[in-house]
Amino acid sequence: MESKKTVNKISKIFVLIDDVVHIIVALLLVGAAFLLLYEAGLSLKEVNKQAAFQMISDLLFVLVIMEFLWSIIRYLKRLPFSIKPFLYVGIISSIRGMVVVEAKLATGSGKEILYFQLAEIGVAALVVFIFVLSLHLLSKTPTVSIDE
């Protein structure tokens, strides 16, 4: 019986450590989001295509960070795991990738062949379509609890 109490105490300590690490990661994510927002604000001083594309890319990356933050919050609240935030991250990241390639095309800074850049946009669009389709199918599927 004593060993069971010891195991429970050790488990509680590890859960506490796990929570502390998740909280530190969440705080660092919030800090990174604020830094990116600040940097995006600084790009407003310049009025050109590259600055506009960079600002959009930074803002989309802030959204990715916030989706990860919501995953951590769900974990800390002991809510069931959800794949949806990761699908949102995939969608936002793919759109961000398209914006970056479009910025290269618009500013002429890309050294690659135009076909490869267009293929990259096409692949990112396909990924967005697959993730959106996955979200749609996920919304049609009844949720099942692990506890059942």
Secondary structure in CASP SS format (residue, H / E / C, confidence):
PFRMAT SS
TARGET T0000
AUTHOR 0000-0000-0000
METHOD secondary structure of the structure
MODEL  1
M C 1.00
E H 1.00
S H 1.00
K H 1.00
K H 1.00
T H 1.00
V H 1.00
N H 1.00
K H 1.00
I H 1.00
S H 1.00
K H 1.00
I H 1.00
F H 1.00
V H 1.00
L H 1.00
I H 1.00
D H 1.00
D H 1.00
V H 1.00
V H 1.00
H H 1.00
I H 1.00
I H 1.00
V H 1.00
A H 1.00
L H 1.00
L H 1.00
L H 1.00
V H 1.00
G H 1.00
A H 1.00
A H 1.00
F H 1.00
L H 1.00
L H 1.00
L H 1.00
Y H 1.00
E H 1.00
A H 1.00
G H 1.00
L H 1.00
S H 1.00
L H 1.00
K H 1.00
E C 1.00
V C 1.00
N C 1.00
K H 1.00
Q H 1.00
A H 1.00
A H 1.00
F H 1.00
Q H 1.00
M H 1.00
I H 1.00
S H 1.00
D H 1.00
L H 1.00
L H 1.00
F H 1.00
V H 1.00
L H 1.00
V H 1.00
I H 1.00
M H 1.00
E H 1.00
F H 1.00
L H 1.00
W H 1.00
S H 1.00
I H 1.00
I H 1.00
R H 1.00
Y H 1.00
L H 1.00
K C 1.00
R C 1.00
L C 1.00
P C 1.00
F C 1.00
S C 1.00
I C 1.00
K H 1.00
P H 1.00
F H 1.00
L H 1.00
Y H 1.00
V H 1.00
G H 1.00
I H 1.00
I H 1.00
S H 1.00
S H 1.00
I H 1.00
R H 1.00
G H 1.00
M H 1.00
V H 1.00
V H 1.00
V H 1.00
E H 1.00
A H 1.00
K H 1.00
L H 1.00
A H 1.00
T H 1.00
G C 1.00
S C 1.00
G C 1.00
K C 1.00
E C 1.00
I C 1.00
L H 1.00
Y H 1.00
F H 1.00
Q H 1.00
L H 1.00
A H 1.00
E H 1.00
I H 1.00
G H 1.00
V H 1.00
A H 1.00
A H 1.00
L H 1.00
V H 1.00
V H 1.00
F H 1.00
I H 1.00
F H 1.00
V H 1.00
L H 1.00
S H 1.00
L H 1.00
H H 1.00
L H 1.00
L H 1.00
S H 1.00
K H 1.00
T C 1.00
P C 1.00
T C 1.00
V C 1.00
S C 1.00
I C 1.00
D C 1.00
E C 1.00
END
